[in-house]
Amino acid sequence: MITPPDRTPLTREFFDRPALDVAPDLVGRTLVRTTPDGPIAVRLTEVEAYDGPNDPGSHAYRGQTPRNSVMFGPPGYVYVYFTCGMWFCMNLVCGPEGRASAVLLRAGEVLEGADLARKRRFSARNDKELAKGPARLATALGVDRALNGTDACESGETPLRVLAGTPVPSDQVLNGPRTGVSGDGGVHPWRFWAANDPTVSPYRAHVPRRRSS
């Protein structure tokens, strides 16, 4: 008998831990995006931890700015950033207030609302690609900077919420280098994913941009 995913919302206490503890524990959880057209639910299959002041790869490594201020707030909030001039990515803030750390949501399996996700991700070749990668995941869910600072632990109706889902057993959660991160921040094996899951994005090392002559 297959047990359905647990729809109990994760508490703020869940996120009030180091990012390296929260990240592997998020694999298998259910992220729900509420939209006017209906909900979209995604089973998280790949995430990446960022440890603020101790992590050269983190947006918060050099301190607080208007862009990253949400990372310094209470745990359980959503940090959304714009990248490459065209994409949004979303994170869940972790740890105690005032010490910035977060987990980037990299990939997932769409469990509910696939028709809505397909309208946003019309270039996906199949449903496994709908949320395969952090920008694709945010696009499929309709996430942009308007959702930056959303409380994912708020009771009642909220645009984003994380449910208990079905956690992946720890021996089936793999880890390795983060994708596309340069410098000292790229060496940390702080990317976590569900073993053998087809929705996990492929690993890509950082490739320096060529300067025009």
C-alpha positions in Angstrom: 0.0 0.0 0.0 1.4 3.4 -1.0 1.0 6.0 1.7 0.0 9.4 0.3 2.2 12.4 1.0 1.7 14.0 4.4 0.0 17.4 3.9 1.0 18.8 7.3 2.7 22.2 6.8 6.3 22.3 7.9 6.8 24.6 11.0 9.1 27.5 11.4 11.1 25.3 13.8 11.9 23.0 10.9 13.7 25.8 9.1 15.3 27.2 12.3 18.3 25.0 11.8 21.6 25.2 9.9 21.1 25.1 6.1 23.2 21.9 5.9 20.7 20.2 8.1 17.6 21.6 6.5 18.7 20.9 2.9 18.8 17.1 2.8 15.7 17.0 5.0 13.8 19.0 2.3 14.3 16.3 -0.4 10.9 14.6 -0.8 8.9 17.4 0.8 6.0 19.0 -1.1 6.0 22.6 -2.2 2.6 24.1 -2.9 2.1 27.2 -5.0 -1.4 28.7 -4.7 -2.5 30.7 -7.8 -5.8 32.2 -8.9 -6.1 29.4 -11.5 -5.5 26.6 -8.9 -2.7 25.0 -6.9 0.5 23.6 -8.3 2.3 21.0 -6.0 5.9 19.9 -6.5 7.8 17.1 -4.8 11.3 18.5 -4.2 14.0 16.3 -5.6 17.1 18.5 -5.6 18.2 21.4 -3.4 21.4 23.3 -2.6 22.5 24.8 0.8 24.1 28.2 1.2 25.7 29.1 4.5 25.8 32.9 4.5 29.0 34.4 6.1 30.9 31.1 5.9 30.1 30.5 2.2 31.8 32.5 -0.7 29.0 31.1 -2.9 26.3 32.7 -0.9 24.6 36.0 -1.8 25.0 37.0 1.9 28.7 36.3 2.1 29.7 40.0 2.0 26.9 41.2 4.3 23.3 42.5 4.0 22.1 44.4 1.0 18.6 45.4 -0.2 18.7 42.4 -2.6 19.4 39.8 0.1 17.8 41.3 3.1 15.2 38.5 3.3 18.0 36.1 4.1 18.7 37.9 7.3 15.1 37.7 8.5 13.2 34.9 10.3 13.5 31.3 9.0 10.8 29.9 6.8 10.6 32.9 4.5 11.0 32.8 0.7 14.0 34.5 -0.9 13.6 35.1 -4.6 16.3 36.6 -6.8 16.7 37.5 -10.5 19.6 36.0 -12.4 21.1 36.2 -15.9 18.8 39.1 -16.8 15.9 36.7 -17.4 15.3 34.1 -14.7 14.0 33.9 -11.2 15.2 31.4 -8.6 13.7 30.7 -5.1 15.2 29.8 -1.8 13.9 29.0 1.7 15.6 30.9 4.5 17.1 28.9 7.3 18.7 29.3 10.7 18.2 32.0 13.4 17.2 35.5 12.4 20.1 37.8 11.8 22.4 35.0 10.4 21.7 34.6 6.7 21.5 31.2 5.2 19.1 29.5 2.8 18.4 26.5 0.6 18.0 27.0 -3.1 15.2 24.8 -4.6 16.8 23.3 -7.7 14.3 20.7 -9.0 11.1 18.8 -8.4 8.4 16.5 -9.7 5.0 18.2 -10.5 2.4 16.3 -8.6 -0.6 18.5 -9.0 -1.4 21.3 -11.5 0.7 20.0 -14.3 -1.6 21.6 -16.8 -0.9 25.0 -15.3 2.9 24.3 -15.2 2.9 23.3 -18.8 1.4 26.7 -19.9 4.4 28.4 -18.3 7.0 25.8 -19.3 5.7 25.2 -22.9 9.3 24.4 -24.1 9.5 21.3 -21.8 9.7 18.1 -23.8 7.9 16.1 -21.1 6.5 16.5 -17.6 9.8 15.4 -16.1 11.4 18.6 -17.4 8.7 21.0 -16.1 10.7 21.8 -12.9 14.1 20.3 -13.7 16.4 23.2 -12.7 16.0 26.1 -10.4 14.8 28.6 -13.0 12.5 26.1 -14.6 11.0 25.3 -11.2 10.3 28.9 -10.4 8.9 29.5 -13.9 6.6 26.4 -13.6 5.3 27.8 -10.3 4.9 31.3 -11.5 7.4 32.6 -9.0 8.9 36.1 -9.4 10.2 38.9 -7.1 6.6 39.7 -6.1 6.9 36.6 -3.9 10.2 37.6 -2.3 9.6 37.8 1.5 6.6 35.4 1.5 6.1 33.6 4.7 6.0 29.9 3.8 5.0 29.0 7.4 2.1 31.4 7.7 -1.2 29.8 8.8 -4.1 30.1 6.5 -4.0 30.9 2.8 -0.5 31.7 1.5 1.0 31.8 -2.0 3.7 29.3 -1.1 3.8 26.6 1.5 6.0 23.5 2.2 4.2 20.4 3.4 5.8 17.4 5.1 5.3 15.3 2.0 7.2 12.0 1.9 10.8 12.5 3.0 13.4 10.5 1.0 15.3 8.1 3.3 18.7 9.6 4.2 20.6 6.7 2.5 18.9 7.6 -0.8 19.8 11.3 -0.6 23.1 11.9 -2.4 25.3 15.0 -2.3 28.0 16.6 -4.4 29.4 19.8 -5.7 27.1 22.7 -6.3 26.2 23.4 -9.9 27.6 26.4 -11.8 29.2 28.0 -8.7 32.6 29.6 -9.2 35.6 30.1 -6.9 35.9 28.8 -3.4 32.1 28.5 -3.2 32.0 25.9 -5.9 34.0 23.2 -4.0 31.4 22.6 -1.3 29.5 19.3 -1.7 26.3 21.0 -0.6 23.9 20.0 -3.4 21.5 17.3 -2.3 19.3 15.2 -4.5 17.1 12.1 -4.6 19.0 9.1 -6.0 18.0 8.0 -9.5 15.2 10.5 -9.8 14.6 11.6 -13.5 13.6 15.2 -12.5 17.1 16.0 -10.9 19.0 18.5 -13.1 22.4 17.5 -14.6 25.5 18.7 -12.9 27.4 21.4 -14.6 30.7 22.9 -13.4 31.1 26.6 -13.6 32.4 27.9 -16.9 34.1 31.3 -16.8 32.7 33.8 -19.3 35.0 34.7 -22.1 36.0 38.3 -22.3 35.6 39.9 -25.7 38.8 41.2 -27.2 
